[in-house]
């Protein structure tokens, strides 16, 4: 499961949560707040938005990595 939370950071960060409850940052060391994310139906791509100093910036990741 993908999620955005500030539970483990001072910023809203993007995480992958596995079945055991282990959380792993989707993109380590982001210094900005994650605002939104979407996963393609086949899981091949993950799009996320980060608020970088007041501007929303869209990123796209390969979901298989």
Residue pairs with C-beta under 8 A, 6 or more apart in sequence:
1 16
1 17
2 14
2 15
2 16
2 17
2 26
2 37
2 39
2 46
3 14
3 15
3 17
4 12
4 13
4 14
4 15
4 34
4 35
4 36
4 37
5 12
5 13
5 15
6 12
6 13
8 15
8 23
11 30
11 31
11 32
11 33
11 34
12 33
12 34
12 35
13 25
13 26
13 27
13 30
13 34
14 25
14 26
14 27
14 30
14 34
14 37
14 48
15 23
15 24
15 25
15 26
16 23
16 24
16 26
17 23
18 24
26 37
26 46
26 48
26 61
27 48
27 59
27 61
30 50
32 50
32 51
32 52
32 53
33 50
33 51
34 48
34 49
34 50
34 51
35 49
35 50
35 51
35 56
36 48
36 49
37 46
37 47
37 48
37 49
38 46
38 47
38 48
39 45
39 46
39 47
39 63
40 46
40 63
43 63
43 64
44 62
44 63
44 64
45 60
45 61
45 62
45 63
46 60
46 61
46 62
46 63
47 58
47 59
47 60
47 61
48 58
48 59
48 61
49 56
49 57
49 58
49 59
50 56
50 57
50 59
51 57
